[in-house]
Amino acid sequence: MAKEASVMAKSVSKKASAGKKSAATKKASGKKALVVYESMFGNTEKVAHAIGEGLSASLEVEVVEVSEAPVEPGPDVTLVVAGGPTHAFGMTREETRADAIELGAEHGAREFGLREWIDRLPARHGGPSLATFDTRSLGRRRMPGSAARAAARAARRHGYDEAAPAESFFVADTDGPLVPGELERATDWGRDLIALVKVTAKETRH
Ligand SMILES: Cc1cc2nc3c(=O)[nH]c(=O)nc-3n(C[C@H](O)[C@H](O)[C@H](O)COP(=O)(O)O)c2cc1C
């Protein structure tokens, strides 16, 4: 079952979204979640797909890399979940992405990341809820700073309220791997988000 959900979430991910969308991913509600991720070494990408798997229990899910993500999600998008790696206590910057590339990262782009995507978001009037996540080093767990919290603060300036508290998932070292159990925790977090979004929608409807 979990495997099946994973396939469904992936079927509308970056590659498939360019072309056809599987009818199997259409939910009766017609509501959609857009999972936007930045990833330099590939760990946050894995977390994004795991979150998508959890969300796919009741929403159609699209998982997209940040440089391909729309800044104006369509009217069918009820929830945006955005995340990236924590660099230098917050969201990545061009310089920190360059550092990651220097260390061998091959997944992300030096020029564009979550920070730049949020900067481009138009002011929200209604529209989808937002939740943020990040990955961080386990060894720096007690240190301050989280890309997810920074992203939530930045998105708030564009009128986005948080549907849920920002969440961190941990990697063992700079380039990974993810700490055992983190992908399962990400799937559970995605599944649990749905209930929070429903509550938020009820509370904000006037
Ligand atoms: C330049 C740089 C700065 C970093 N700064 C932090 C930090 O302040 N706190 C932390 O917990 N991890 C830090 N890390 C570790 C990253 O969070 C880790 O590389 C990331 O979670 C891996 O995700 P990715 O594979 O999606 O890139 C840093 C990594 C790099 C390359």
The ligand as an SDF file (V2000), in Angstrom:
LIG
                    3D

 31 33  0  0  0  0  0  0  0  0999 V2000
   27.3650   25.3100    3.0330 C   0  0  0  0  0  0  0  0  0  0  0  0
   26.5730   24.4580    3.9840 C   0  0  0  0  0  0  0  0  0  0  0  0
   26.1010   24.9780    5.1800 C   0  0  0  0  0  0  0  0  0  0  0  0
   25.3840   24.1890    6.0830 C   0  0  0  0  0  0  0  0  0  0  0  0
   24.9100   24.7250    7.2330 N   0  0  0  0  0  0  0  0  0  0  0  0
   24.1470   23.9440    8.0720 C   0  0  0  0  0  0  0  0  0  0  0  0
   23.5920   24.5040    9.2710 C   0  0  0  0  0  0  0  0  0  0  0  0
   23.7440   25.6850    9.5700 O   0  0  0  0  0  0  0  0  0  0  0  0
   22.8740   23.6810   10.0720 N   0  0  0  0  0  0  0  0  0  0  0  0
   22.6760   22.3720    9.7700 C   0  0  0  0  0  0  0  0  0  0  0  0
   22.0120   21.6790   10.5460 O   0  0  0  0  0  0  0  0  0  0  0  0
   23.1710   21.8210    8.6440 N   0  0  0  0  0  0  0  0  0  0  0  0
   23.8980   22.5730    7.7870 C   0  0  0  0  0  0  0  0  0  0  0  0
   24.3950   22.0390    6.6360 N   0  0  0  0  0  0  0  0  0  0  0  0
   24.0910   20.6330    6.2910 C   0  0  0  0  0  0  0  0  0  0  0  0
   22.8870   20.5960    5.3490 C   0  0  0  0  0  0  0  0  0  0  0  0
   21.7210   20.8820    6.0430 O   0  0  0  0  0  0  0  0  0  0  0  0
   22.8010   19.2570    4.6120 C   0  0  0  0  0  0  0  0  0  0  0  0
   23.8500   19.2800    3.6640 O   0  0  0  0  0  0  0  0  0  0  0  0
   21.4610   19.0890    3.9280 C   0  0  0  0  0  0  0  0  0  0  0  0
   20.4580   18.8230    4.8720 O   0  0  0  0  0  0  0  0  0  0  0  0
   21.4700   17.9840    2.9220 C   0  0  0  0  0  0  0  0  0  0  0  0
   20.3210   18.1080    2.1460 O   0  0  0  0  0  0  0  0  0  0  0  0
   20.3760   17.9680    0.5700 P   0  0  0  0  0  0  0  0  0  0  0  0
   20.9650   16.6170    0.3140 O   0  0  0  0  0  0  0  0  0  0  0  0
   18.9600   18.0350    0.1140 O   0  0  0  0  0  0  0  0  0  0  0  0
   21.2110   19.0630    0.0200 O   0  0  0  0  0  0  0  0  0  0  0  0
   25.1210   22.8150    5.7490 C   0  0  0  0  0  0  0  0  0  0  0  0
   25.5880   22.2940    4.5310 C   0  0  0  0  0  0  0  0  0  0  0  0
   26.3070   23.0980    3.6470 C   0  0  0  0  0  0  0  0  0  0  0  0
   26.7830   22.5200    2.3350 C   0  0  0  0  0  0  0  0  0  0  0  0
  1  2  1  0
  2  3  1  0
  2 30  2  0
  3  4  2  0
  4  5  1  0
  4 28  1  0
  5  6  2  0
  6  7  1  0
  6 13  1  0
  7  8  2  0
  7  9  1  0
  9 10  1  0
 10 11  2  0
 10 12  1  0
 12 13  2  0
 13 14  1  0
 14 15  1  0
 14 28  1  0
 15 16  1  0
 16 17  1  0
 16 18  1  0
 18 19  1  0
 18 20  1  0
 20 21  1  0
 20 22  1  0
 22 23  1  0
 23 24  1  0
 24 25  2  0
 24 26  1  0
 24 27  1  0
 28 29  2  0
 29 30  1  0
 30 31  1  0
M  END
$$$$
